[in-house]
Amino acid sequence: MDIAKRGKGNPMRASATAKEGSNALGRGGNISPTEQALFDDAARFFPGGALGGNALAADARFVFDRGDGSRFWDASGNEYIDYVLCSGAMFLGHAHPAIQKAVADQVSRGTHAFAYLNETAIRLARRVMPHIRCAERIRFTTAGSDSTFHAIRLARAFTGREKILKFEGAYHGVHDYAQLSTAPKVSGNFPHGVPDTAGIPAGVQDLMLVAPFNDPETLASILAEHHQDIAAIIIEPIQRILHPKPGFLQAVRELTAKYGIVMILDEVVTGFRYGIGGAQGYFDVVPDLATYGKIIGGGLPVGAVAGRKDIMDQADPTNKGKPGYVYQNGTLQGHMLGCAASLATMDVLEQPGVYDNVFAMADKLREGLQKVFDRHNLGILVFGEGPMWHMLFTDKVPQDWREVIATDTKRMATFEAELLRQGLFILPNNRRFISIRHTQDDLEQTFEAADRAARIFKR
Ligand SMILES: Cc1ncc(COP(=O)(O)O)c(C=O)c1O
């Protein structure tokens, strides 16, 4: 396929399609005056010239212009195959026709009803709750961070305890209770966490305990000592690039049940990705609460907290002012555009074969990349399961965060910057995703781009 032809309709694209002698994918040194002007404006407007906490290297950064399926184009017209997919939110790929239609149909009928009842949100609850095993009740939120924050508050109110246990290397969002030991460069002694950002009060740090992932014995010993203070354990079923050892999630379930601790399964990444039933179905585990973001919104800001009726019903607003009432709200909750996109997402994901295809495509991607890296003797292991894939300079799949940082992550970041220059959007040292719209053609071009990157990297 002539991929240059896919980027039509933008005059800036002419410069990219005319990249004589260079590869059609990737930046290839091409920055148009328009894109440069946008970089310059961004540098004046935003801290660090960035919209949020992620910034790319100066020679690899881009201004997103347009996405379609598995690909996107920057403001200079350069084309990329997307394995970041907005941190996994775009499981349906960019600009999916079903989402476009659902949003367009909804927008003419109003966009939002300020967290008051609207039919779109009610239809969405009816649609997603049967897929979420723990869901006796649900609340829609506007992001994953919102969901984990509210789940933690519900758990504290329910148990009357204050401490929360999380796992080292896990990410649960931006709030103070989440920004501890998400990616520590220096390991603390368990169960003490290391703050990931300035601005977290010492009192909050005292309320958080940290345990190693995939280590039920250490978890059991921390709980034996601290259980009477712990309201919740929050856990990513697949923690970044770490898959749970068989039985680990079940051990967390048993220990939380034993001590009356609320188990919060953070399904922001796994929800609707590892099958329509998410990690609860995939790993056969039913938590007390589950949190959602990313896929559920179809690229729009929708998240959810779902779970046990007795815990969720603390947020019944008719009890406002009474003891035990938990405030759970947000101006944009139940947003009708988001809920419409979410319903369209369910239409797509409930089709037979969708997950089989994406799982098979991900297997082919891992196998093909491994072959390329082996051919060049790079010492990279490509691993993962289902629609997430990872790579590290290692010969064994890591089991916890400390095994991840023991690998040469700096060298991996250098290699990944080269992959990006070759047109594969892959975040340095992070998990990678694949959408239901990646094709065999994408895979073949990915292997070619990885081969070019490997040749340059070895020089
Ligand atoms: C497991 C997990 N929980 C929570 C969050 C926070 O979600 P959001 O960025 O939508 O606030 C993320 C984001 O990457 C996540 O991966």
The ligand as an SDF file (V2000), in Angstrom:
LIG
                    3D

 16 16  0  0  0  0  0  0  0  0999 V2000
   -3.7970    1.6450   35.6930 C   0  0  0  0  0  0  0  0  0  0  0  0
   -4.0870    3.1110   35.5910 C   0  0  0  0  0  0  0  0  0  0  0  0
   -4.8770    3.6830   36.5150 N   0  0  0  0  0  0  0  0  0  0  0  0
   -5.1950    5.0000   36.4560 C   0  0  0  0  0  0  0  0  0  0  0  0
   -4.7110    5.7980   35.4510 C   0  0  0  0  0  0  0  0  0  0  0  0
   -5.0780    7.2500   35.3890 C   0  0  0  0  0  0  0  0  0  0  0  0
   -5.9410    7.4600   34.3330 O   0  0  0  0  0  0  0  0  0  0  0  0
   -6.1040    8.9210   33.7010 P   0  0  0  0  0  0  0  0  0  0  0  0
   -4.8150    9.2620   33.0380 O   0  0  0  0  0  0  0  0  0  0  0  0
   -7.2430    8.7580   32.7420 O   0  0  0  0  0  0  0  0  0  0  0  0
   -6.4400    9.8330   34.8040 O   0  0  0  0  0  0  0  0  0  0  0  0
   -3.8830    5.2440   34.4570 C   0  0  0  0  0  0  0  0  0  0  0  0
   -3.3470    6.0720   33.3670 C   0  0  0  0  0  0  0  0  0  0  0  0
   -2.4740    5.6770   32.6080 O   0  0  0  0  0  0  0  0  0  0  0  0
   -3.5580    3.8620   34.5390 C   0  0  0  0  0  0  0  0  0  0  0  0
   -2.7560    3.2910   33.6240 O   0  0  0  0  0  0  0  0  0  0  0  0
  1  2  1  0
  2  3  1  0
  2 15  2  0
  3  4  2  0
  4  5  1  0
  5  6  1  0
  5 12  2  0
  6  7  1  0
  7  8  1  0
  8  9  2  0
  8 10  1  0
  8 11  1  0
 12 13  1  0
 12 15  1  0
 13 14  2  0
 15 16  1  0
M  END
$$$$
